[in-house]
Amino acid sequence: MSLPYSLSLLDNHFNSSRKEDITQDNLSLLSISEIICLSPSLTDIYKEDKSESNINLVTKESEKIANKKKKMFDIKFSNKKRGKAAANEKKNSEHTSLSPDNILSKIQTHFLNFVIFFINDCILSFPLYKKIIFLKFEYEKKSRVSSKYFNKLKNSSIRDLLENVDISDKYKRYDKDINKKNLEKLNDHWFKKFFEIKYLDLFSLYHNDGNPLKELSFFGKTIAFSKKTKPFYELLQKYEDSKEDIINITKMFYFNEKNSMDSY
């Protein structure tokens, strides 16, 4: 790095160790021209007398001013980094209930609750299995919306969900894999076909274009909803203020590929 012209003049009169001191202490903070501006008397000292004593005076005076400016610089830098920058960072990272990931989490959680309650509605149509009940999924798993996890869910079947997602922690008296065990007990042919339904296909029925829904039909059997079984329409009613956002996020993340409900 080349030295400024004003610094090179002084350089002719300094020994190597003194030059190193000025370069390290002052150059990173201010140029010699800045020092002269801050203290005009230094110009006269340099022009009138080039003796070693006066050069030392220049050195001492420049170091004094440099140290003063260094303190001012440090304070300014500290305030900017911890004050304004921190405030801007907080503002830029503001995260609200209307953020896309939070809206997507609400939709996913609502649908996965629907899945469990609808399965229990189905069981009521088969007296032989009336003692079996499925429990809601663990909240952390059903609300998670990372890209990898979300895509995994979308490509799952209902069976995959019941086998791999643990139940909520609030069910203290049950094994974590109780839903998987219940799944094995439902050996009726109708249930075997039902559990192979794809996640997105059931979501499409649950969605119903945002219209009210009271029942669904599968494989020749119509299943009426209980009070706990709430379709997408109920989600829109619950969050009326963010209705449009919910609709848009749903279209973006759930309906960007073709479903195949015609086969059911």
C-alpha positions as CSV (number, residue, x, y, z in Angstrom):
1,M,0.0,0.0,0.0
2,S,1.6,3.4,-1.0
3,L,1.8,6.1,1.6
4,P,0.0,9.5,1.1
5,Y,2.3,12.3,-0.2
6,S,2.2,14.3,3.0
7,L,3.3,11.2,5.0
8,S,6.2,10.6,2.7
9,L,7.6,14.0,3.5
10,L,7.8,13.1,7.2
11,D,9.1,9.7,6.4
12,N,12.4,11.2,5.3
13,H,13.1,12.4,8.8
14,F,11.9,9.4,10.9
15,N,14.0,6.4,11.7
16,S,12.4,3.0,10.9
17,S,11.1,2.3,14.4
18,R,9.4,5.8,14.6
19,K,7.9,5.4,11.1
20,E,6.5,2.0,12.1
21,D,4.8,3.7,15.2
22,I,3.2,6.4,13.1
23,T,2.0,3.9,10.5
24,Q,0.4,1.5,12.9
25,D,-1.0,4.1,15.3
26,N,-2.1,6.8,13.0
27,L,-2.5,5.7,9.4
28,S,-5.4,3.4,10.1
29,L,-7.3,6.2,11.8
30,L,-6.4,9.4,9.9
31,S,-4.0,10.7,7.3
32,I,-1.3,13.3,8.0
33,S,-3.3,15.9,6.0
34,E,-6.1,15.4,8.5
35,I,-3.7,16.0,11.4
36,I,-2.5,19.2,9.8
37,C,-6.1,20.3,9.4
38,L,-6.8,19.6,13.0
39,S,-3.7,21.5,14.2
40,P,-2.5,24.2,11.7
41,S,0.5,25.0,13.9
42,L,2.1,21.7,12.8
43,T,2.6,23.1,9.3
44,D,4.7,26.0,10.7
45,I,6.8,23.7,12.9
46,Y,7.6,21.5,9.9
47,K,8.5,24.4,7.5
48,E,10.6,26.5,9.9
49,D,12.6,23.9,11.7
50,K,13.5,20.4,10.7
51,S,15.5,19.6,13.7
52,E,15.1,16.3,15.5
53,S,13.4,18.0,18.5
54,N,10.8,19.6,16.3
55,I,10.2,16.4,14.4
56,N,9.7,14.6,17.7
57,L,7.2,17.4,18.5
58,V,5.3,16.6,15.3
59,T,5.3,13.0,16.2
60,K,4.1,13.5,19.7
61,E,1.4,16.0,18.6
62,S,0.2,13.7,15.8
63,E,0.0,10.7,18.2
64,K,-1.9,12.9,20.7
65,I,-4.4,13.9,18.1
66,A,-4.6,10.4,16.7
67,N,-5.4,8.9,20.1
68,K,-8.0,11.5,20.7
69,K,-9.7,10.8,17.4
70,K,-9.3,7.0,18.0
71,K,-11.4,7.4,21.2
72,M,-14.0,9.3,19.4
73,F,-14.0,6.8,16.6
74,D,-14.4,3.8,18.9
75,I,-17.4,5.4,20.7
76,K,-19.1,6.3,17.4
77,F,-18.5,2.8,16.0
78,S,-19.8,1.1,19.2
79,N,-23.0,3.2,19.3
80,K,-23.7,2.5,15.7
81,K,-23.2,-1.2,15.9
82,R,-25.1,-1.7,19.1
83,G,-27.8,0.9,18.6
84,K,-29.0,1.7,15.1
85,A,-27.8,-1.5,13.6
86,A,-29.4,-3.6,16.3
87,A,-32.7,-1.7,15.8
88,N,-32.6,-2.2,12.1
89,E,-31.8,-5.9,12.5
90,K,-34.8,-6.3,14.8
91,K,-37.1,-4.4,12.4
92,N,-35.9,-6.5,9.4
93,S,-36.3,-9.8,11.3
94,E,-39.9,-9.0,12.6
95,H,-41.9,-12.1,12.6
96,T,-45.7,-12.0,13.0
97,S,-48.7,-14.3,12.9
98,L,-49.2,-13.2,9.3
99,S,-45.8,-14.4,8.1
100,P,-46.1,-17.1,5.4
101,D,-44.5,-19.9,7.5
102,N,-46.9,-19.1,10.4
103,I,-49.9,-19.2,8.2
104,L,-48.7,-22.5,6.6
105,S,-48.2,-23.9,10.1
106,K,-51.8,-23.0,11.0
107,I,-53.1,-24.7,7.9
108,Q,-51.0,-27.9,8.4
109,T,-51.9,-28.2,12.1
110,H,-55.6,-27.7,11.4
111,F,-55.6,-30.3,8.6
112,L,-53.7,-32.9,10.7
113,N,-56.2,-32.5,13.5
114,F,-58.9,-33.0,10.9
115,V,-57.2,-36.3,9.8
116,I,-57.3,-37.8,13.3
117,F,-60.9,-36.7,14.1
118,F,-62.1,-37.9,10.7
119,I,-60.5,-41.3,11.2
120,N,-62.4,-41.6,14.5
121,D,-65.6,-40.7,12.7
122,C,-64.9,-43.5,10.3
123,I,-64.5,-46.0,13.2
124,L,-67.9,-45.1,14.4
125,S,-69.4,-46.5,11.2
126,F,-67.8,-49.9,12.1
127,P,-69.3,-51.2,15.5
128,L,-66.7,-53.9,15.7
129,Y,-63.9,-51.3,16.2
130,K,-65.8,-48.8,18.3
131,K,-63.3,-49.1,21.2
132,I,-60.4,-47.9,19.1
133,I,-59.6,-44.2,19.2
134,F,-56.8,-42.3,17.5
135,L,-55.1,-39.4,19.3
136,K,-53.8,-36.1,17.9
137,F,-50.3,-35.8,16.7
138,E,-47.5,-34.2,18.6
139,Y,-47.7,-30.4,18.1
140,E,-44.1,-29.9,17.2
141,K,-44.4,-32.4,14.3
142,K,-47.7,-31.2,12.9
143,S,-46.7,-27.5,13.0
144,R,-43.3,-27.9,11.5
145,V,-43.0,-26.4,8.0
146,S,-39.4,-26.7,6.9
147,S,-39.2,-27.4,3.2
148,K,-37.8,-30.9,3.6
149,Y,-40.4,-31.9,6.2
150,F,-43.3,-30.3,4.4
151,N,-42.5,-32.1,1.2
152,K,-42.2,-35.4,3.0
153,L,-45.7,-34.9,4.5
154,K,-47.2,-34.0,1.1
155,N,-45.8,-37.3,-0.4
156,S,-47.1,-39.4,2.5
157,S,-50.1,-41.6,2.8
158,I,-52.5,-41.5,5.8
159,R,-50.8,-44.8,6.9
160,D,-47.4,-43.2,6.7
161,L,-48.6,-40.4,9.1
162,L,-50.0,-42.8,11.6
163,E,-46.9,-45.0,11.6
164,N,-44.3,-42.3,11.8
165,V,-45.7,-39.3,13.8
166,D,-46.0,-39.7,17.5
167,I,-49.0,-38.6,19.5
168,S,-49.1,-35.3,21.5
169,D,-47.2,-35.1,24.8
170,K,-50.4,-34.3,26.7
171,Y,-51.5,-37.9,26.5
172,K,-49.5,-39.1,29.4
173,R,-51.2,-42.5,29.9
174,Y,-50.6,-43.7,26.3
175,D,-47.6,-45.0,24.4
176,K,-46.1,-42.6,21.9
177,D,-46.9,-45.1,19.1
178,I,-50.5,-45.9,20.1
179,N,-51.8,-44.7,16.7
180,K,-49.5,-47.2,15.0
181,K,-50.7,-50.0,17.2
182,N,-54.3,-49.0,16.5
183,L,-53.6,-49.0,12.8
184,E,-52.6,-52.7,13.0
185,K,-55.9,-53.5,14.7
186,L,-58.0,-52.1,11.9
187,N,-57.8,-55.1,9.4
188,D,-61.0,-54.4,7.6
189,H,-60.6,-54.1,3.8
190,W,-62.3,-50.7,3.8
191,F,-59.7,-49.3,6.3
192,K,-56.8,-50.8,4.4
193,K,-57.9,-48.9,1.3
194,F,-58.6,-45.8,3.2
195,F,-55.2,-45.6,4.9
196,E,-53.5,-45.7,1.4
197,I,-55.1,-42.4,0.5
198,K,-52.5,-39.8,-0.2
199,Y,-52.0,-36.8,2.1
200,L,-52.7,-34.3,-0.7
201,D,-55.8,-36.1,-1.9
202,L,-57.4,-36.0,1.5
203,F,-56.4,-32.4,1.8
204,S,-58.2,-31.6,-1.4
205,L,-61.4,-33.0,0.0
206,Y,-60.9,-31.3,3.3
207,H,-60.3,-28.0,1.4
208,N,-63.5,-28.2,-0.7
209,D,-62.8,-24.8,-2.3
210,G,-63.3,-23.2,1.1
211,N,-67.0,-24.2,1.2
212,P,-68.9,-25.8,4.1
213,L,-68.5,-29.5,4.4
214,K,-70.4,-32.0,6.7
215,E,-69.4,-35.4,5.4
216,L,-67.2,-37.4,3.0
217,S,-67.8,-40.6,1.0
218,F,-65.2,-43.3,0.4
219,F,-65.5,-46.7,-1.2
220,G,-69.3,-46.7,-1.0
221,K,-69.5,-45.5,2.6
222,T,-70.6,-41.9,3.7
223,I,-68.9,-40.6,6.9
224,A,-70.7,-37.8,8.7
225,F,-68.5,-35.3,10.6
226,S,-68.6,-35.1,14.4
227,K,-68.3,-31.6,16.1
228,K,-64.5,-32.0,16.4
229,T,-64.0,-32.7,12.7
230,K,-63.5,-29.3,11.2
231,P,-62.8,-28.8,7.4
232,F,-60.9,-25.9,5.8
233,Y,-64.0,-23.7,5.8
234,E,-63.9,-23.7,9.6
235,L,-60.3,-22.6,9.6
236,L,-61.3,-19.6,7.4
237,Q,-64.1,-18.7,9.9
238,K,-61.7,-18.9,12.8
239,Y,-59.1,-16.6,11.3
240,E,-61.4,-14.2,9.4
241,D,-58.9,-11.3,9.6
242,S,-56.3,-13.3,7.7
243,K,-58.7,-15.2,5.4
244,E,-57.2,-14.0,2.1
245,D,-53.6,-14.8,3.3
246,I,-54.7,-18.3,4.2
247,I,-56.3,-18.9,0.9
248,N,-53.3,-17.6,-1.0
249,I,-50.8,-19.6,1.0
250,T,-52.9,-22.7,0.5
251,K,-53.0,-22.3,-3.3
252,M,-49.2,-21.7,-3.4
253,F,-48.2,-24.7,-1.3
254,Y,-50.9,-27.3,-1.8
255,F,-52.3,-26.9,-5.2
256,N,-49.3,-26.4,-7.4
257,E,-49.5,-30.1,-8.6
258,K,-52.3,-32.3,-9.8
259,N,-54.1,-34.5,-7.3
260,S,-55.8,-37.8,-8.1
261,M,-59.0,-37.9,-6.1
262,D,-61.0,-39.3,-9.0
263,S,-59.8,-42.8,-8.1
264,Y,-61.7,-42.8,-4.8
